[in-house]
């Protein structure tokens, strides 16, 4: 279960995350996913959100909800790369509360030049940090 994702980050819920129905609102799940992705890119990929010449734009996102959580729950957010292309990446994210799968989803980033907004190849430290999130090859799959 824990090995499903290459990286885990614990994230506390906040008082304001609860909606009028008494549970964490669905938009918060997207925010958690975005936060864990960008924390990884900043800490491991050298992304500077204010000055990096290459930035990632979210072109697709999706989330399936499986269980409800509420403040003051602390969640574990798992992150892996499902596909890494020349200029894009598909992140896969799982959100757990203890052993319970709360939500799972994906984000697709296209990396672009900050000024022109045209796609650029993912290279260097940024590519290395994304490669680190890829699952190891399945030994039972023939080469």
The first five atom37 places (N, CA, C, CB, O) and aatype in JSON, in Angstrom:
{
  "aatype": [20, 20, 20, 20, 20, 20, 20, 20, 20, 20, 20, 20, 20, 20, 20, 20, 20, 20, 20, 20, 20, 20, 20, 20, 20, 20, 20, 20, 20, 20, 20, 20, 20, 20, 20, 20, 20, 20, 20, 20, 20, 20, 20, 20, 20, 20, 20, 20, 20, 20, 20, 20, 20, 20, 20, 20, 20, 20, 20, 20, 20, 20, 20, 20, 20, 20, 20, 20, 20, 20, 20, 20, 20, 20, 20, 20, 20, 20, 20, 20, 20, 20, 20, 20, 20, 20, 20, 20, 20, 20, 20, 20, 20, 20, 20, 20, 20, 20, 20, 20, 20, 20, 20, 20, 20, 20, 20, 20, 20, 20, 20, 20, 20, 20, 20, 20, 20, 20, 20, 20, 20, 20, 20, 20, 20, 20, 20, 20, 20, 20, 20, 20, 20, 20, 20, 20, 20, 20, 20, 20, 20, 20, 20],
  "atom_mask": [
    [1, 1, 1, 1, 1],
    [1, 1, 1, 1, 1],
    [1, 1, 1, 1, 1],
    [1, 1, 1, 1, 1],
    [1, 1, 1, 1, 1],
    [1, 1, 1, 1, 1],
    [1, 1, 1, 1, 1],
    [1, 1, 1, 1, 1],
    [1, 1, 1, 1, 1],
    [1, 1, 1, 1, 1],
    [1, 1, 1, 1, 1],
    [1, 1, 1, 1, 1],
    [1, 1, 1, 1, 1],
    [1, 1, 1, 1, 1],
    [1, 1, 1, 1, 1],
    [1, 1, 1, 1, 1],
    [1, 1, 1, 1, 1],
    [1, 1, 1, 1, 1],
    [1, 1, 1, 1, 1],
    [1, 1, 1, 1, 1],
    [1, 1, 1, 1, 1],
    [1, 1, 1, 1, 1],
    [1, 1, 1, 1, 1],
    [1, 1, 1, 1, 1],
    [1, 1, 1, 1, 1],
    [1, 1, 1, 1, 1],
    [1, 1, 1, 1, 1],
    [1, 1, 1, 1, 1],
    [1, 1, 1, 1, 1],
    [1, 1, 1, 1, 1],
    [1, 1, 1, 1, 1],
    [1, 1, 1, 1, 1],
    [1, 1, 1, 1, 1],
    [1, 1, 1, 1, 1],
    [1, 1, 1, 1, 1],
    [1, 1, 1, 1, 1],
    [1, 1, 1, 1, 1],
    [1, 1, 1, 1, 1],
    [1, 1, 1, 1, 1],
    [1, 1, 1, 1, 1],
    [1, 1, 1, 1, 1],
    [1, 1, 1, 1, 1],
    [1, 1, 1, 1, 1],
    [1, 1, 1, 1, 1],
    [1, 1, 1, 1, 1],
    [1, 1, 1, 1, 1],
    [1, 1, 1, 1, 1],
    [1, 1, 1, 1, 1],
    [1, 1, 1, 1, 1],
    [1, 1, 1, 1, 1],
    [1, 1, 1, 1, 1],
    [1, 1, 1, 1, 1],
    [1, 1, 1, 1, 1],
    [1, 1, 1, 1, 1],
    [1, 1, 1, 1, 1],
    [1, 1, 1, 1, 1],
    [1, 1, 1, 1, 1],
    [1, 1, 1, 1, 1],
    [1, 1, 1, 1, 1],
    [1, 1, 1, 1, 1],
    [1, 1, 1, 1, 1],
    [1, 1, 1, 1, 1],
    [1, 1, 1, 1, 1],
    [1, 1, 1, 1, 1],
    [1, 1, 1, 1, 1],
    [1, 1, 1, 1, 1],
    [1, 1, 1, 1, 1],
    [1, 1, 1, 1, 1],
    [1, 1, 1, 1, 1],
    [1, 1, 1, 1, 1],
    [1, 1, 1, 1, 1],
    [1, 1, 1, 1, 1],
    [1, 1, 1, 1, 1],
    [1, 1, 1, 1, 1],
    [1, 1, 1, 1, 1],
    [1, 1, 1, 1, 1],
    [1, 1, 1, 1, 1],
    [1, 1, 1, 1, 1],
    [1, 1, 1, 1, 1],
    [1, 1, 1, 1, 1],
    [1, 1, 1, 1, 1],
    [1, 1, 1, 1, 1],
    [1, 1, 1, 1, 1],
    [1, 1, 1, 1, 1],
    [1, 1, 1, 1, 1],
    [1, 1, 1, 1, 1],
    [1, 1, 1, 1, 1],
    [1, 1, 1, 1, 1],
    [1, 1, 1, 1, 1],
    [1, 1, 1, 1, 1],
    [1, 1, 1, 1, 1],
    [1, 1, 1, 1, 1],
    [1, 1, 1, 1, 1],
    [1, 1, 1, 1, 1],
    [1, 1, 1, 1, 1],
    [1, 1, 1, 1, 1],
    [1, 1, 1, 1, 1],
    [1, 1, 1, 1, 1],
    [1, 1, 1, 1, 1],
    [1, 1, 1, 1, 1],
    [1, 1, 1, 1, 1],
    [1, 1, 1, 1, 1],
    [1, 1, 1, 1, 1],
    [1, 1, 1, 1, 1],
    [1, 1, 1, 1, 1],
    [1, 1, 1, 1, 1],
    [1, 1, 1, 1, 1],
    [1, 1, 1, 1, 1],
    [1, 1, 1, 1, 1],
    [1, 1, 1, 1, 1],
    [1, 1, 1, 1, 1],
    [1, 1, 1, 1, 1],
    [1, 1, 1, 1, 1],
    [1, 1, 1, 1, 1],
    [1, 1, 1, 1, 1],
    [1, 1, 1, 1, 1],
    [1, 1, 1, 1, 1],
    [1, 1, 1, 1, 1],
    [1, 1, 1, 1, 1],
    [1, 1, 1, 1, 1],
    [1, 1, 1, 1, 1],
    [1, 1, 1, 1, 1],
    [1, 1, 1, 1, 1],
    [1, 1, 1, 1, 1],
    [1, 1, 1, 1, 1],
    [1, 1, 1, 1, 1],
    [1, 1, 1, 1, 1],
    [1, 1, 1, 1, 1],
    [1, 1, 1, 1, 1],
    [1, 1, 1, 1, 1],
    [1, 1, 1, 1, 1],
    [1, 1, 1, 1, 1],
    [1, 1, 1, 1, 1],
    [1, 1, 1, 1, 1],
    [1, 1, 1, 1, 1],
    [1, 1, 1, 1, 1],
    [1, 1, 1, 1, 1],
    [1, 1, 1, 1, 1],
    [1, 1, 1, 1, 1],
    [1, 1, 1, 1, 1],
    [1, 1, 1, 1, 1],
    [1, 1, 1, 1, 1],
    [1, 1, 1, 1, 1]
  ],
  "atom_positions": [
    [[0.83, -1.19, 0.0], [0.0, 0.0, 0.0], [0.88, 1.26, 0.0], [-0.95, 0.0, 1.22], [0.69, 2.13, -0.85]],
    [[1.82, 1.36, 0.92], [2.7, 2.53, 1.0], [3.62, 2.59, -0.21], [3.52, 2.5, 2.3], [3.98, 3.68, -0.65]],
    [[4.0, 1.43, -0.76], [4.91, 1.4, -1.89], [4.25, 1.75, -3.22], [5.53, 0.04, -2.0], [4.92, 1.77, -4.25]],
    [[2.95, 2.03, -3.21], [2.25, 2.41, -4.44], [2.76, 3.73, -5.0], [0.75, 2.51, -4.18], [2.66, 3.98, -6.2]],
    [[3.32, 4.56, -4.14], [3.77, 5.9, -4.54], [5.22, 6.09, -4.14], [2.88, 7.0, -3.89], [5.67, 5.59, -3.11]],
    [[5.96, 6.82, -4.97], [7.38, 7.03, -4.73], [7.65, 8.03, -3.61], [8.05, 7.5, -6.0], [8.7, 7.99, -2.99]],
    [[6.7, 8.92, -3.36], [6.89, 9.99, -2.37], [5.6, 10.17, -1.58], [7.31, 11.33, -3.05], [4.51, 10.11, -2.14]],
    [[5.75, 10.37, -0.29], [4.6, 10.66, 0.58], [4.87, 11.95, 1.34], [4.33, 9.48, 1.58], [5.99, 12.2, 1.77]],
    [[3.84, 12.74, 1.5], [3.94, 13.97, 2.29], [2.71, 14.05, 3.18], [4.05, 15.23, 1.37], [1.58, 13.89, 2.73]],
    [[2.95, 14.31, 4.46], [1.83, 14.47, 5.4], [1.37, 15.92, 5.37], [2.24, 14.05, 6.85], [2.18, 16.85, 5.4]],
    [[0.04, 16.09, 5.31], [-0.53, 17.43, 5.22], [-1.7, 17.52, 6.2], [-0.99, 17.75, 3.76], [-2.64, 16.73, 6.11]],
    [[-1.65, 18.47, 7.14], [-2.78, 18.62, 8.06], [-3.94, 19.34, 7.38], [-2.35, 19.39, 9.32], [-3.74, 20.23, 6.55]],
    [[-5.15, 18.95, 7.74], [-6.29, 19.73, 7.29], [-6.38, 20.97, 8.17], [-7.62, 18.89, 7.34], [-5.81, 21.02, 9.26]],
    [[-7.11, 21.96, 7.67], [-7.27, 23.22, 8.41], [-8.75, 23.43, 8.74], [-6.71, 24.42, 7.6], [-9.62, 22.87, 8.08]],
    [[-9.01, 24.23, 9.73], [-10.37, 24.54, 10.14], [-11.2, 25.0, 8.95], [-10.38, 25.6, 11.23], [-12.35, 24.58, 8.8]],
    [[-10.63, 25.86, 8.11], [-11.39, 26.42, 6.99], [-11.63, 25.42, 5.85], [-10.66, 27.63, 6.44], [-12.38, 25.71, 4.92]],
    [[-10.99, 24.23, 5.9], [-11.19, 23.21, 4.86], [-12.55, 22.55, 4.94], [-10.11, 22.16, 4.96], [-13.04, 22.03, 3.94]],
    [[-13.18, 22.56, 6.13], [-14.51, 21.96, 6.28], [-15.56, 22.84, 5.62], [-14.84, 21.75, 7.77], [-15.5, 24.07, 5.69]],
    [[-16.52, 22.19, 4.98], [-17.62, 22.95, 4.39], [-18.84, 22.88, 5.3], [-17.96, 22.4, 2.97], [-18.76, 22.36, 6.42]],
    [[-19.97, 23.38, 4.84], [-21.16, 23.42, 5.68], [-21.7, 22.03, 5.99], [-22.24, 24.23, 5.0], [-22.53, 21.88, 6.89]],
    [[-21.25, 21.01, 5.27], [-21.68, 19.64, 5.54], [-20.79, 18.94, 6.55], [-21.72, 18.85, 4.26], [-21.02, 17.78, 6.88]],
    [[-19.75, 19.65, 7.04], [-18.9, 19.11, 8.09], [-17.77, 18.22, 7.63], [-19.73, 18.35, 9.02], [-17.19, 17.48, 8.43]],
    [[-17.43, 18.28, 6.34], [-16.29, 17.5, 5.85], [-15.43, 18.38, 4.94], [-16.77, 16.22, 5.1], [-15.85, 19.45, 4.5]],
    [[-14.22, 17.9, 4.66], [-13.31, 18.63, 3.79], [-13.93, 18.72, 2.4], [-11.9, 17.95, 3.74], [-14.31, 17.71, 1.81]],
    [[-14.04, 19.94, 1.89], [-14.66, 20.2, 0.6], [-13.81, 19.64, -0.53], [-14.88, 21.69, 0.41], [-12.59, 19.54, -0.41]],
    [[-14.45, 19.26, -1.63], [-13.75, 18.62, -2.74], [-12.64, 19.48, -3.34], [-14.73, 18.25, -3.82], [-11.63, 18.94, -3.79]],
    [[-12.78, 20.79, -3.37], [-11.73, 21.63, -3.95], [-10.44, 21.57, -3.13], [-12.21, 23.08, -4.06], [-9.36, 21.83, -3.66]],
    [[-10.55, 21.23, -1.87], [-9.36, 21.11, -1.02], [-8.5, 19.93, -1.47], [-9.76, 20.95, 0.47], [-7.28, 20.0, -1.39]],
    [[-9.12, 18.87, -1.93], [-8.37, 17.72, -2.42], [-7.47, 18.13, -3.59], [-9.33, 16.59, -2.86], [-6.31, 17.73, -3.65]],
    [[-8.0, 18.93, -4.5], [-7.2, 19.42, -5.62], [-6.05, 20.3, -5.12], [-8.07, 20.21, -6.61], [-4.93, 20.22, -5.63]],
    [[-6.34, 21.12, -4.14], [-5.31, 21.99, -3.57], [-4.2, 21.16, -2.92], [-5.93, 22.94, -2.52], [-3.02, 21.49, -3.06]],
    [[-4.56, 20.09, -2.23], [-3.56, 19.21, -1.62], [-2.67, 18.58, -2.69], [-4.24, 18.11, -0.79], [-1.45, 18.52, -2.54]],
    [[-3.29, 18.12, -3.77], [-2.52, 17.52, -4.86], [-1.54, 18.54, -5.45], [-3.46, 16.98, -5.97], [-0.36, 18.25, -5.64]],
    [[-2.04, 19.71, -5.74], [-1.23, 20.77, -6.33], [-0.09, 21.17, -5.39], [-2.1, 22.0, -6.65], [1.03, 21.41, -5.84]],
    [[-0.37, 21.23, -4.1], [0.65, 21.58, -3.11], [1.76, 20.55, -3.06], [0.01, 21.73, -1.73], [2.94, 20.92, -3.04]],
    [[1.42, 19.28, -3.04], [2.44, 18.23, -2.96], [3.28, 18.2, -4.24], [1.78, 16.85, -2.72], [4.5, 18.04, -4.18]],
    [[2.64, 18.35, -5.39], [3.38, 18.4, -6.66], [4.37, 19.56, -6.66], [2.42, 18.51, -7.85], [5.55, 19.37, -6.95]],
    [[3.89, 20.75, -6.34], [4.76, 21.92, -6.4], [5.82, 21.94, -5.31], [3.93, 23.17, -6.32], [6.91, 22.47, -5.52]],
    [[5.53, 21.37, -4.15], [6.56, 21.23, -3.12], [7.69, 20.36, -3.65], [5.96, 20.63, -1.81], [8.87, 20.68, -3.46]],
    [[7.34, 19.26, -4.31], [8.35, 18.37, -4.89], [9.18, 19.11, -5.94], [7.69, 17.13, -5.51], [10.41, 19.03, -5.94]],
    [[8.5, 19.83, -6.84], [9.21, 20.55, -7.91], [10.14, 21.64, -7.35], [8.2, 21.17, -8.88], [11.23, 21.84, -7.87]],
    [[9.7, 22.32, -6.32], [10.52, 23.37, -5.71], [11.71, 22.77, -4.96], [9.68, 24.24, -4.75], [12.85, 23.19, -5.15]],
    [[11.43, 21.78, -4.1], [12.49, 21.21, -3.26], [13.45, 20.31, -4.03], [11.87, 20.43, -2.14], [14.64, 20.31, -3.73]],
    [[12.97, 19.55, -4.99], [13.81, 18.57, -5.68], [14.18, 18.98, -7.11], [13.1, 17.24, -5.72], [15.23, 18.58, -7.61]],
    [[13.32, 19.76, -7.76], [13.55, 20.09, -9.16], [14.13, 21.46, -9.4], [12.29, 19.98, -9.89], [14.42, 21.83, -10.54]],
    [[14.31, 22.23, -8.32], [14.89, 23.56, -8.46], [13.93, 24.6, -9.01], [16.08, 23.48, -9.33], [14.38, 25.66, -9.45]],
    [[12.63, 24.32, -9.01], [11.66, 25.29, -9.51], [11.63, 26.52, -8.62], [10.26, 24.66, -9.61], [11.5, 26.41, -7.4]],
    [[11.76, 27.69, -9.22], [11.55, 28.95, -8.53], [10.31, 29.56, -9.17], [12.81, 29.92, -8.64], [10.35, 29.99, -10.33]],
    [[9.21, 29.6, -8.44], [7.93, 30.01, -9.02], [7.94, 31.44, -9.54], [6.83, 29.85, -8.0], [7.11, 31.81, -10.37]],
    [[8.87, 32.26, -9.06], [8.92, 33.65, -9.51], [9.89, 33.88, -10.67], [9.31, 34.53, -8.37], [9.68, 34.81, -11.45]],
    [[10.96, 33.04, -10.8], [11.99, 33.36, -11.78], [12.38, 32.25, -12.74], [13.18, 33.8, -11.08], [13.08, 32.51, -13.72]],
    [[11.96, 31.01, -12.5], [12.38, 29.93, -13.38], [11.93, 30.2, -14.82], [11.81, 28.58, -12.89], [10.79, 30.59, -15.05]],
    [[12.83, 29.99, -15.79], [12.46, 30.23, -17.19], [11.45, 29.21, -17.72], [13.69, 30.21, -18.05], [10.76, 29.47, -18.7]],
    [[11.37, 28.04, -17.06], [10.43, 26.99, -17.45], [9.44, 26.79, -16.31], [11.16, 25.65, -17.79], [9.84, 26.66, -15.15]],
    [[8.16, 26.77, -16.64], [7.1, 26.56, -15.64], [6.16, 25.47, -16.13], [6.32, 27.88, -15.37], [6.07, 25.2, -17.33]],
    [[5.46, 24.84, -15.19], [4.49, 23.82, -15.54], [3.08, 24.38, -15.46], [4.63, 22.6, -14.62], [2.69, 24.95, -14.45]],
    [[2.32, 24.2, -16.55], [0.92, 24.61, -16.57], [0.04, 23.37, -16.49], [0.6, 25.43, -17.84], [0.25, 22.41, -17.23]],
    [[-0.93, 23.4, -15.6], [-1.86, 22.28, -15.48], [-2.85, 22.34, -16.65], [-2.61, 22.31, -14.1], [-3.57, 23.32, -16.81]],
    [[-2.86, 21.28, -17.46], [-3.77, 21.22, -18.6], [-4.89, 20.2, -18.39], [-3.0, 20.89, -19.86], [-5.84, 20.14, -19.17]],
    [[-4.76, 19.4, -17.33], [-5.79, 18.39, -17.05], [-5.68, 17.99, -15.59], [-5.65, 17.15, -17.99], [-4.58, 17.86, -15.05]],
    [[-6.84, 17.79, -14.96], [-6.84, 17.25, -13.6], [-8.12, 16.44, -13.41], [-6.74, 18.39, -12.54], [-9.13, 16.65, -14.08]],
    [[-8.03, 15.5, -12.47], [-9.16, 14.62, -12.21], [-9.04, 14.09, -10.78], [-9.21, 13.44, -13.24], [-7.94, 13.93, -10.27]],
    [[-10.17, 13.84, -10.15], [-10.16, 13.28, -8.8], [-11.37, 12.39, -8.6], [-10.13, 14.4, -7.74], [-12.5, 12.76, -8.95]],
    [[-11.14, 11.21, -8.02], [-12.21, 10.32, -7.57], [-12.19, 10.35, -6.05], [-12.02, 8.85, -8.12], [-11.14, 10.22, -5.43]],
    [[-13.36, 10.52, -5.46], [-13.48, 10.6, -4.0], [-14.02, 9.28, -3.46], [-14.41, 11.78, -3.6], [-14.98, 8.72, -3.99]],
    [[-13.38, 8.78, -2.39], [-13.76, 7.48, -1.85], [-14.24, 7.53, -0.41], [-12.6, 6.55, -1.96], [-15.01, 6.68, 0.02]],
    [[-13.79, 8.53, 0.36], [-14.16, 8.61, 1.77], [-14.1, 10.06, 2.22], [-13.24, 7.72, 2.65], [-13.41, 10.89, 1.61]],
    [[-14.8, 10.35, 3.27], [-14.87, 11.71, 3.81], [-13.85, 11.89, 4.93], [-16.29, 12.02, 4.31], [-13.59, 10.96, 5.7]],
    [[-13.29, 13.07, 5.02], [-12.4, 13.45, 6.12], [-12.82, 14.84, 6.59], [-10.89, 13.43, 5.7], [-13.54, 15.55, 5.89]],
    [[-12.35, 15.22, 7.79], [-12.71, 16.52, 8.35], [-11.58, 17.02, 9.24], [-14.03, 16.43, 9.16], [-10.78, 16.23, 9.75]],
    [[-11.51, 18.33, 9.4], [-10.57, 18.92, 10.34], [-10.83, 18.31, 11.7], [-10.7, 20.48, 10.38], [-11.99, 18.22, 12.1]],
    [[-9.81, 17.89, 12.43], [-8.37, 18.12, 12.32], [-7.58, 16.92, 11.77], [-7.83, 18.49, 13.67], [-6.45, 16.68, 12.2]],
    [[-8.17, 16.16, 10.84], [-7.46, 15.0, 10.29], [-6.15, 15.42, 9.62], [-8.35, 14.26, 9.28], [-6.06, 16.48, 9.0]],
    [[-5.14, 14.57, 9.76], [-3.87, 14.74, 9.05], [-3.85, 13.69, 7.96], [-2.61, 14.6, 10.02], [-4.06, 12.51, 8.22]],
    [[-3.6, 14.12, 6.73], [-3.65, 13.24, 5.58], [-2.26, 12.94, 5.06], [-4.5, 13.87, 4.47], [-1.33, 13.73, 5.25]],
    [[-2.11, 11.8, 4.41], [-0.88, 11.44, 3.72], [-1.17, 11.49, 2.23], [-0.35, 10.03, 4.16], [-2.12, 10.86, 1.76]],
    [[-0.36, 12.25, 1.5], [-0.56, 12.41, 0.07], [0.59, 11.74, -0.65], [-0.67, 13.92, -0.33], [1.75, 12.13, -0.5]],
    [[0.26, 10.72, -1.45], [1.25, 9.98, -2.22], [1.37, 10.53, -3.62], [0.9, 8.5, -2.25], [0.38, 10.93, -4.22]],
    [[2.6, 10.53, -4.15], [2.86, 11.1, -5.47], [3.74, 10.17, -6.28], [3.51, 12.5, -5.35], [4.72, 9.62, -5.77]],
    [[3.39, 9.99, -7.54], [4.23, 9.25, -8.47], [4.01, 9.82, -9.87], [3.91, 7.72, -8.43], [3.06, 10.57, -10.1]],
    [[4.89, 9.46, -10.8], [4.75, 9.86, -12.19], [4.26, 8.65, -12.97], [6.1, 10.42, -12.78], [4.91, 7.61, -12.99]],
    [[3.11, 8.8, -13.61], [2.56, 7.73, -14.43], [3.08, 7.77, -15.85], [1.06, 7.82, -14.45], [3.21, 6.73, -16.5]],
    [[3.39, 8.97, -16.34], [3.94, 9.13, -17.69], [4.79, 10.39, -17.74], [2.81, 9.2, -18.76], [4.39, 11.44, -17.25]],
    [[5.97, 10.27, -18.33], [6.86, 11.41, -18.52], [7.2, 11.49, -20.0], [8.15, 11.29, -17.65], [7.87, 10.61, -20.55]],
    [[6.72, 12.56, -20.64], [6.98, 12.77, -22.06], [8.1, 13.77, -22.26], [5.72, 13.24, -22.77], [8.86, 14.06, -21.33]],
    [[8.2, 14.29, -23.45], [9.24, 15.27, -23.77], [9.0, 16.58, -23.04], [9.29, 15.51, -25.28], [9.93, 17.16, -22.48]],
    [[7.75, 17.06, -23.05], [7.45, 18.35, -22.4], [6.29, 18.26, -21.41], [7.13, 19.39, -23.45], [5.83, 19.28, -20.9]],
    [[5.82, 17.06, -21.14], [4.68, 16.92, -20.23], [4.9, 15.79, -19.25], [3.39, 16.69, -21.02], [5.73, 14.9, -19.45]],
    [[4.11, 15.83, -18.17], [4.16, 14.79, -17.15], [2.75, 14.58, -16.61], [5.15, 15.17, -16.0], [1.98, 15.52, -16.44]],
    [[2.44, 13.32, -16.35], [1.17, 12.98, -15.7], [1.52, 12.47, -14.3], [0.34, 11.91, -16.52], [2.12, 11.41, -14.15]],
    [[1.12, 13.26, -13.3], [1.31, 12.86, -11.91], [0.1, 12.05, -11.48], [1.52, 14.1, -10.97], [-1.03, 12.35, -11.89]],
    [[0.32, 11.03, -10.67], [-0.77, 10.27, -10.06], [-0.67, 10.45, -8.56], [-0.71, 8.75, -10.46], [0.41, 10.34, -7.98]],
    [[-1.81, 10.73, -7.95], [-1.82, 11.12, -6.54], [-2.85, 10.28, -5.78], [-2.14, 12.63, -6.4], [-3.96, 10.05, -6.27]],
    [[-2.46, 9.84, -4.6], [-3.39, 9.16, -3.7], [-3.41, 9.88, -2.36], [-2.99, 7.67, -3.51], [-2.36, 10.26, -1.84]],
    [[-4.59, 10.07, -1.81], [-4.74, 10.74, -0.52], [-5.31, 9.73, 0.47], [-5.65, 12.01, -0.61], [-6.36, 9.13, 0.23]],
    [[-4.59, 9.55, 1.58], [-5.0, 8.57, 2.59], [-5.18, 9.25, 3.95], [-3.97, 7.43, 2.7], [-4.5, 10.23, 4.27]],
    [[-6.09, 8.71, 4.71], [-6.2, 9.03, 6.13], [-6.03, 7.71, 6.84], [-7.59, 9.74, 6.49], [-6.94, 6.87, 6.86]],
    [[-4.86, 7.52, 7.44], [-4.52, 6.21, 7.99], [-4.45, 5.21, 6.86], [-5.55, 5.76, 9.07], [-3.75, 5.44, 5.88]],
    [[-5.17, 4.12, 6.97], [-5.19, 3.1, 5.92], [-6.31, 3.31, 4.91], [-5.34, 1.72, 6.55], [-6.42, 2.56, 3.94]],
    [[-7.13, 4.32, 5.12], [-8.27, 4.57, 4.24], [-7.88, 5.43, 3.06], [-9.41, 5.22, 5.02], [-7.33, 6.52, 3.23]],
    [[-8.17, 4.95, 1.85], [-7.98, 5.75, 0.65], [-9.13, 6.74, 0.56], [-7.9, 4.85, -0.63], [-10.28, 6.36, 0.37]],
    [[-8.8, 8.01, 0.69], [-9.79, 9.09, 0.69], [-10.1, 9.53, -0.73], [-9.28, 10.28, 1.52], [-11.27, 9.71, -1.09]],
    [[-9.05, 9.7, -1.54], [-9.24, 10.17, -2.91], [-8.01, 9.78, -3.73], [-9.46, 11.72, -2.96], [-6.93, 9.56, -3.19]],
    [[-8.21, 9.69, -5.04], [-7.09, 9.47, -5.94], [-7.37, 10.23, -7.22], [-6.86, 7.95, -6.22], [-8.51, 10.36, -7.66]],
    [[-6.3, 10.73, -7.82], [-6.49, 11.52, -9.02], [-5.21, 11.69, -9.79], [-7.05, 12.85, -8.67], [-4.2, 11.04, -9.54]],
    [[-5.28, 12.61, -10.76], [-4.08, 12.9, -11.54], [-4.07, 14.37, -11.97], [-4.01, 11.99, -12.77], [-5.1, 15.03, -12.04]],
    [[-2.88, 14.84, -12.25], [-2.63, 16.18, -12.8], [-1.72, 15.99, -14.0], [-1.99, 17.16, -11.73], [-0.83, 15.15, -13.97]],
    [[-1.93, 16.74, -15.05], [-1.02, 16.76, -16.18], [-0.45, 18.17, -16.29], [-1.73, 16.32, -17.51], [-1.19, 19.15, -16.42]],
    [[0.87, 18.25, -16.24], [1.58, 19.51, -16.46], [2.21, 19.48, -17.84], [2.66, 19.76, -15.36], [2.78, 18.46, -18.24]],
    [[2.11, 20.59, -18.57], [2.93, 20.81, -19.76], [3.93, 21.88, -19.36], [2.06, 21.23, -21.03], [3.54, 22.95, -18.88]],
    [[5.2, 21.6, -19.57], [6.24, 22.56, -19.23], [6.45, 23.5, -20.41], [7.56, 21.85, -18.86], [6.63, 23.07, -21.56]],
    [[6.42, 24.79, -20.09], [6.48, 25.83, -21.12], [7.51, 26.89, -20.75], [5.09, 26.48, -21.32], [7.9, 27.03, -19.59]],
    [[7.94, 27.63, -21.75], [8.77, 28.81, -21.54], [7.9, 29.86, -20.84], [9.36, 29.35, -22.9], [6.79, 30.13, -21.27]],
    [[8.41, 30.43, -19.76], [7.65, 31.4, -18.97], [7.13, 32.56, -19.83], [8.5, 31.94, -17.85], [5.99, 33.0, -19.65]],
    [[7.95, 33.05, -20.74], [7.59, 34.23, -21.54], [6.67, 33.89, -22.72], [8.85, 34.91, -22.05], [5.64, 34.53, -22.91]],
    [[7.05, 32.88, -23.5], [6.3, 32.59, -24.73], [5.11, 31.66, -24.51], [7.22, 31.98, -25.75], [4.2, 31.61, -25.32]],
    [[5.14, 30.93, -23.4], [4.12, 29.91, -23.08], [4.09, 28.79, -24.12], [2.75, 30.56, -22.98], [3.06, 28.12, -24.28]],
    [[5.18, 28.57, -24.8], [5.32, 27.48, -25.76], [5.98, 26.28, -25.06], [6.16, 27.93, -27.0], [6.89, 26.47, -24.24]],
    [[5.54, 25.05, -25.36], [6.14, 23.87, -24.73], [7.65, 23.79, -24.95], [5.48, 22.6, -25.26], [8.16, 24.13, -26.02]],
    [[8.34, 23.32, -23.91], [9.79, 23.11, -23.97], [10.11, 21.74, -23.39], [10.56, 24.24, -23.2], [9.34, 21.23, -22.57]],
    [[11.23, 21.14, -23.8], [11.61, 19.84, -23.23], [11.91, 19.95, -21.74], [12.83, 19.28, -23.96], [12.47, 20.94, -21.27]],
    [[11.53, 18.91, -21.01], [11.85, 18.81, -19.59], [13.26, 18.25, -19.51], [10.81, 17.9, -18.8], [13.52, 17.13, -19.96]],
    [[14.19, 19.04, -18.93], [15.59, 18.65, -18.92], [16.23, 18.9, -17.55], [16.36, 19.41, -20.0], [15.64, 19.53, -16.68]],
    [[17.43, 18.37, -17.39], [18.26, 18.66, -16.23], [17.66, 18.21, -14.92], [18.53, 20.12, -16.15], [17.05, 17.14, -14.83]],
    [[17.84, 19.04, -13.9], [17.4, 18.73, -12.54], [15.88, 18.48, -12.47], [17.78, 19.87, -11.59], [15.41, 17.64, -11.71]],
    [[15.14, 19.22, -13.28], [13.69, 19.05, -13.31], [13.32, 17.66, -13.8], [13.04, 20.12, -14.2], [12.48, 16.99, -13.21]],
    [[13.94, 17.22, -14.88], [13.66, 15.88, -15.41], [14.1, 14.81, -14.4], [14.37, 15.66, -16.77], [13.4, 13.82, -14.19]],
    [[15.27, 15.02, -13.79], [15.77, 14.06, -12.8], [14.78, 13.88, -11.65], [17.12, 14.51, -12.25], [14.54, 12.76, -11.21]],
    [[14.21, 14.98, -11.17], [13.28, 14.87, -10.03], [12.0, 14.16, -10.44], [12.95, 16.26, -9.46], [11.39, 13.47, -9.62]],
    [[11.58, 14.32, -11.69], [10.39, 13.62, -12.17], [10.68, 12.14, -12.4], [9.88, 14.26, -13.47], [9.84, 11.29, -12.11]],
    [[11.85, 11.84, -12.91], [12.26, 10.44, -13.09], [12.26, 9.71, -11.75], [13.66, 10.35, -13.73], [11.92, 8.52, -11.68]],
    [[12.63, 10.41, -10.69], [12.69, 9.8, -9.35], [11.3, 9.38, -8.86], [13.31, 10.77, -8.35], [11.2, 8.55, -7.95]],
    [[10.25, 9.94, -9.43], [8.89, 9.6, -9.04], [8.28, 8.47, -9.85], [8.02, 10.82, -9.15], [7.15, 8.03, -9.59]],
    [[9.02, 7.99, -10.84], [8.52, 6.89, -11.65], [8.64, 5.59, -10.88], [9.28, 6.8, -12.99], [9.64, 5.36, -10.2]],
    [[7.63, 4.72, -10.99], [7.73, 3.42, -10.3], [8.81, 2.56, -10.95], [6.36, 2.69, -10.32], [9.06, 2.68, -12.15]],
    [[9.44, 1.69, -10.18], [10.42, 0.78, -10.77], [9.72, -0.17, -11.72], [11.17, -0.01, -9.69], [8.53, -0.42, -11.58]],
    [[10.45, -0.71, -12.71], [9.84, -1.67, -13.64], [9.31, -2.89, -12.9], [10.85, -2.11, -14.72], [9.9, -3.33, -11.91]],
    [[8.21, -3.42, -13.38], [7.62, -4.63, -12.81], [8.45, -5.83, -13.23], [6.13, -4.79, -13.25], [8.54, -6.13, -14.42]],
    [[9.08, -6.54, -12.26], [9.94, -7.67, -12.61], [9.19, -8.82, -13.27], [10.64, -8.17, -11.39], [9.8, -9.67, -13.91]],
    [[7.85, -8.87, -13.11], [7.08, -9.96, -13.69], [6.71, -9.7, -15.15], [5.82, -10.2, -12.87], [6.2, -10.58, -15.84]],
    [[6.97, -8.46, -15.62], [6.67, -8.13, -17.01], [7.86, -8.46, -17.89], [6.29, -6.65, -17.14], [8.97, -7.99, -17.63]],
    [[7.64, -9.28, -18.94], [8.77, -9.61, -19.82], [9.28, -8.37, -20.55], [8.37, -10.68, -20.82], [8.51, -7.48, -20.92]],
    [[10.58, -8.34, -20.76], [11.2, -7.19, -21.44], [10.92, -7.2, -22.91], [12.7, -7.16, -21.2], [11.37, -6.3, -23.63]]
  ]
}
